[in-house]
Amino acid sequence: MSRVFLLAIAPVLWGATMMPAVAQQEFVLAFGSCVHQDRPQPIWDQVLAAQPDVFAFLGDNIYGDSDDPQVLAAKYAQLGAVPGFSRLRQQTEVVAIWDDHDYGRNDAGAEYPAKEASRQVMLDFWEEPALSDRRSREDGIYTAYFYEHQGKRIQLILPDLRWNRTALHQLSDSQLRQLRESLNMGPYEVSLEKGATMLGESQWQWLARQFQEPADLRIIGSSLQMLAEFTGWESWANFPEDRQRLINLIEQHADVPTLIVSGDTHWSEISQVQHASLPWPITDVTSSGLTEEWHAISPNRHRVSEAYAIANFGLLRIHWAEDDALTVEVAIRGVDGADLLNATLQFPVRH
């Protein structure tokens, strides 16, 4: 069962130096997260049927959960041997950022001791060039990509939400933990300590520079949900200063349509927040997981769709009209090829 809704949005588009052109009438970005290397992966047949130009892995791309790089490499090799995944890599450009389980430990951050070895294993598997900054940068594997379509420039930003992230704090009050569990909420507290961060200052400065790049559509591929407010699980809401800082950055560059795609949760949903300074609502499209499913769905007052805790992947179909009006057709699709969720985001040209 699909839920369809329409969002009318009005940005101004930029001109820019272009990347190699894409010939078809729409640019298709597929994305997903949370694929366990030990489980059947029928989802790849539907991903391939969608014929994406790019597939973005948003984290938990294996369930490594080890400090041993040989263990991590073996689990990546399992994923690489899956026929559907192998066909995807042969037919489609694939990019990736990590979350906690492929980083190496559940919910780990800056404190994870094996992150340097894990980085090299991860980047080897995803065929990152030997001289890439992602291999040697002191503060993480964040990166950005640009794609040209119909004379427009699409920017995909993949921040690293693990390498610099301040350690999480679990609730010590057992009664409050029990109450949280009854509400499908997690065990963590909001990080209010001075200097608590997800990105680290160097990555923030890099991200600010990325927002200064000419673009006609900006997509942030976040391994964690950004718009959902605090649920006790991992999200941007655990670090309210960083969450607000990202919102401020988006508001400062309101002339470029910006949306978020995210993973991690083991359910799919669409969230939106409207800010007075923006001519369009911020949208966060969550797709999780490619194999993993959750037993319960947490509250989210910004949810504007149904939520489905079954295997899925996300699709953005991006196209510009002759008058430069931008449309992004959003879908969350299941293993049977049917849309669980869909929406149309329209960004008319602002004169």
N, C-alpha and C positions, 0 to 999 in steps of 0.2 A: 504494500500500500504506500503510495507516494503522497507527500504533501507539497503543494505548489503555492508559491507566493511571489509577489513582484515587489521590487524595491526600486524606486526612481531616485537617481543620484546625479549630481551635476558637477563635474570637475572641468578644469582647463587642461588641455593636453600640450605636451612639449614636443619640440623637434629635437633630434639628437643624431650623433654619429652612429651608424647602424652596424649591426653584426650580420653574418650571412643570412640570406633571406629564406623564409619558409613559403612554399608555393601555394598550399591549400588555402581555402577561404577562412578557416579558423585555426587557431593555435590551441593544441590540446595538451594540458598539463595533467597528468595523473599523479596521485600521491597516496601514500599509505604508511603504516607503522605496525610494529608488533607482529613479527612473523617468527614463529618458533621453528627452528631447523629440524626438530624431530617429528613435526606434525605434517599430515597431508596438506598440500597447498593447491587445491583446485582453483583458487582465485585467479591464478595467472592466465587461465584461458579467457576469462572475461576482461582482464587488463589488456591482453593482446588484441582482443576483438574491438576494443575502444580505439585502437591505433593512436596512442599518444605520441606526441613529439618528444616529450620528456617524461620520465618517471622520477619523482623525488621520494626517496626513503627518508622518513622523518624520525627514525630512531627505534630502538629495540629491534634492529634488523636481524639480529640473532639474540638468543638468550644464552650469553656467554657465562656470566656470573662466576668469574674466576680471576685470580691474580696472575695466573700462569698463561703467558702468551701462546704457548703451544696448544693449550686447551682452547683458547679463543680461536686460533688459526684452524684447528680441526673443526670447530663448529661453523666457521665461515665456509670451510670446504664442503661441509654437508649442505649448506644453503646453495653453494655454487653448483652442486651436482644435481639439484632439482631440475628436471627437464623444462618445466614452464618458466622458471626463473632464468635458466640458461637461454631460452628462446627470447625472453624479454631483453636480456643484455645484448643479444645479437641484432635485434631489430630496432631498439629504441635507445636513445641517450638516457643514461641512468646517473643520477647524482644522489649524494647521501650525506646526512649528518647523523650523529649518534644520540641516544638517550642513555639511560642508566645500565640496562642489561647488556648492551653491546659495549658500553664503556667498560664494564667489568663487575660492578656490584650494584645490587638493588638500591635505588635512591641515593647513590654516591655522588659526591661533589669533589671539591678541591682536595679533600682529605684522602682520596683514593691513591694508594701508594704506587700502583703499577700503571699509571695513566700514560707514561711515556712509551712503554712497551706496547700497551694497548693501542695507542695512536698509530704506531708503525704497522701493526698487524691489520688494523682497520683500513688504513690508507693503501696498504699493499693489495688487499682484497678488492677495493673499489678502484684500483688502477690509477691512483693519483701520481702524477709525474714526480720523478725523483727530486727535482729542484723546486717543487711547489712549496710556497710559504706555509702551507698547512702541515708540512712535515717538520718544520724547524721553529715555527713561531713559539714564543715562550708562553703564550696564554691561550692556546686552544686551536681547534681545527675549523673555526668559522670561515665562511667563504660566501661569494656572490657570483651569479651568472647573469648574462644578458642574452636575450633572444630577439631577433627582429621578426616582425610579422606585419604585413600590409603597410610597410613604411613606418611602423611604430616600434617602440623599444620596450620590451618586457624585462623587468629586473626581478630575479629570484634571489632572496637573501636567506642564508642558512646560518643563524647564530649558534654558538656552542654554549649550551646551558649546563655544562658539566664541569669543565676544566677549572673554572674559577669560583664555582658556586659555594657559598658559605654552607657549612654543615647544618642540617636540619635538627630541630629539637622535638623530641617526642613528649607528649603529655605525661606528667607524672601522676595526675589525679585519676585513679582507677574508675571512679564513678563517672567522671566526665568522659573517659574513654568508652565506657559501656554505652553511655547516651549517644556518643558519636556513632558507634557501631550500629545502633538501632536506627539511625538516620542515614545510613550508608555513607558516613563521613569517616575520614582517616584519622591517624593518630598524631599528626604534627601540629605544632603551634606556628603562628605567624612569627617571622624572624624580624624582631624589632631592635636587635643590637646595632650599635653604631657601625656603619661600614658593611653591614650584611648585604650581599649582592649575588646575583645570578651570573652576570657577565664579566665583572671586573672592569676597572676604569679604562684600560687599554682597548678592550673590545668595545666599550661604549664609544670611545673616540673614533674607532674604525667604523662603527655603525652610523655615527653622525656623518661621517664622510660619505658613506654609501647613500644616505638620503640626499646628498648634494649632487649625486650623479643624475644626469638627464634621463628621464624615464617617462613613459606614457601609462604604465601600470606597474605598481610595485607589489610583489607578493613576498610575505615573510613566512618562511617554512620553520615553524617552531616545534621542537620536540615535545613541548608541554603546552597545555591550554593557556591562553593569554587572557581571555575575557571573563571566563568563569570566576566568580568570587570565591572566597576561601571555603574549602570543603574539608580541610584536614589532610587531603592527599597532596601530592606534588603539583604545583602550578605556579604561574607568575604571581598569583595572589599571596603565596607564602612570603614574597618579598615586595611589599606594597610600594616601596620607594622606586624600585626598578620598574614595576608595572606602570606606575604613573609617569616615570621618565620616558618609557616607550610611547605612551599615549601622547605625552607632550611633544615628542619628536614627530609623531604622525601629524599632530595638529599644526606644527610649525611648517609642514610641507603639504598643506591641504590641497595644493594645486595639482598633486599627483594622486590619482586613486590608489588606495592601499588596502589590501586585505590580507588576512592571516589564514594559513592552513596549519593544522596541528594534529598531534597524535597522542599516544601514551595511555589513554583512559580505558581502552578495551570496549568502548562504545562510540557511536557516531552521533553527532548533533551539529546544529548551526546556532551560533550565538551572535547577538548584535548589541551594540551600545551606541547611542546617538549623543554627540557632544555639540554644544552650541556653536563652537568655533569651526565645525566641519560641515561642509555642504552634503555629506553622505555619512551614513552610519559606519562605524568600524565593524567589520564582519570577521568572525573566526569560524572556519569550517573544520570540524574535527572528524578525522577518519581513523578508526582503530577498532579491531586490529585485523590484519590480513589473515591471521589464523586465530588470534586470541580473542576470547569472549569473556565478559565479566558477569558475575551473578547478580549485580545490583547497579543501579544508576544513581549517582549522587545528585543532590539538588543544584539547580543553576537558574537563578532568576533572570538571566540574560538569554536563556534558550528561547529561540523563536521557531523551533521545529519540533517534531517528535524526536526521540532518541532510541537507537537500536543497538543492543548489545549482541550483535551477530557479526560474523566475518564480513568485511567490506573493504572497498577502496574508494578514494575520492577522485573526482574529475572536475576540471575547470575547462570549459570550451570558450575561448576568448576570440571575439571578432569586433571589428570596427565597421560601421556603416559608411556610406559615401560622404555623409556630413560630419564624419569623425566621431559620431556617438559610439561609445564603447558599451558592449554587452558581454557579461560573463555569465554563462550558464553553468550552474553548480549542480553536481549530482553526487550522491553517495550510492554506490552500486554493490549488490550482493553477489554471491557465488553463482546464483542462477541467472545473472544478467539483468535482473529487474532493478529499477531504482528504488531504494529505500527512502531517500529524500531527494528533492530537487528544488531549485530556486533559480530565478532570473534576476541578476543584478544589472541594472541599467544606469549608465553614467552619461547622460546627455551633455553635449558640449556647452560650457558656460560662455555666453557672449558678453 
